[in-house]
């Protein structure tokens, strides 16, 4: 078996030395972008690629993120909770952190809703939402954060968002799409804006779950 690896390595080395890689025709770049925009119905070509042309990749990215959350919970489940919780205690820092949380939350909502029209999207919106929750977490009681997480059934909504995202993605990959609407408007892009919102919900709530785990077992984010 060792010789198979050696021969494969030599063949790959020879290929890299003597076989030229195909080069892209940059003169057709603008037409490719226009084609993506036309097919997806959204003015943000990146969202069109992520949520339509490469939707398989996006599905597994969401699944990998879910597995990472489950892994964090599993690895820390047998540890003793931390006795010391590190948080901001001075009033100026608390005010600035909560102001930043408010701004991050508003940015997250805007990115989720309008990510198919301008730079942004579900993952960026989820990062902004997770940042907002993190800033609140370092200025609030851990028990209060845990109570709100359970009261609003955030864990359930996280799982529901993943399942709905996968179902809608399978329907889209099967060739069924909603009307694209007028290009450049909020209701354009068919099902893509809804997929963006589902990803944003998933990433935000998943980040919240991970933060609660690390606060409980590590005492810090």
C-alpha positions, 0 to 999 in steps of 0.5 A, a space after each residue: 500500500 505504501 508504494 501506491 501512495 508513493 506513485 500517487 505522490 509522484 504522479 501529482 508532482 509531475 502533473 503540477 510541473 508539466 500540466 498547465 492549469 486552465 485560465 479563466 477568461 476575465 473578459 467574460 467576468 461581467 457576463 457571468 455575474 449578470 447571468 447569476 443575477 438573472 438566474 437567481 433574481 437577486 442583485 447580490 450575485 454572492 447571495 445568488 451563488 451561495 443560496 442557489 448555484 452552490 446550495 449543496 455547500 451551504 446546506 452542509 455548512 449549516 449542518 457542520 455548524 450544528 455539529 460544532 454546537 453539539 460537539 461543544 455541549 458534549 465535550 463540556 458536559 462532564 466538566 464541573 461548572 465554573 465558579 467565577 464568571 468574568 463580566 464587566 462591572 463598571 457602568 461605562 463599560 456596561 453602557 457601551 457594551 449594551 449600546 454596541 449590542 443594540 447596534 449589532 442587533 439592528 445590523 443583523 436584522 438589516 443584513 438578514 432582510 436585505 442580504 439579497 440586495 446588498 453585501 450581507 446575508 444569513 451568515 453575516 447576519 448571524 455573526 452580528 446577532 451572536 455578537 449582540 448576544 455576546 455583548 449582553 452576556 458579558 454585562 448580564 446575569 448568566 442565570 437571566 440569560 439562561 432563563 430567557 433562552 429557555 423561556 423563548 424556546 431558543 433551542 427548539 427554534 434553532 432546530 426548527 430553522 435548520 429543518 425548514 432550511 433543509 426542506 426548502 433547500 431540497 425543494 429548490 434543488 428539485 427545480 421548484 422556485 417561487 417567482 423572482 419578482 422585480 429585481 432590486 426590490 425587497 420581495 425579489 429573489 423568490 425563496 432566497 430571502 427566506 433562506 437568508 433569514 433562516 440561516 441568520 436565525 440558526 447562526 444567532 441562536 446557535 451562537 447563543 447556545 455555545 456562549 451559555 455553555 462556555 459561560 457555565 463551564 469556563 466562566 468566560 466567552 
